[in-house]
């Protein structure tokens, strides 16, 4: 675990970006986690934190609204964009 002195050497933006990266759903995990409400909400909250630190409140609010939608079950995962498409 990082010590407080080590954390002080990392900017707030870098910490928020690291958390966002950690909580982001990768393409390899998409099918497994696409409907996991906690994972999806966590991903959106972390993204909102990055936008807040960057002083972009409108972008942050949009991510927070998405997070709430996942938590209150008012939104669901879209279908996989690669399914059903034929390549020529």
Secondary structure, DSSP 4 states (H G I P E B T S, - for coil): ---HHHHTTS-HHHHHHHHHHHHSPPGGGHHHHTT-HHHHHHHHHHHHHHHHHTT-HHHHHHHHHHHHHHHTTS--PPPPTTTTPPP-
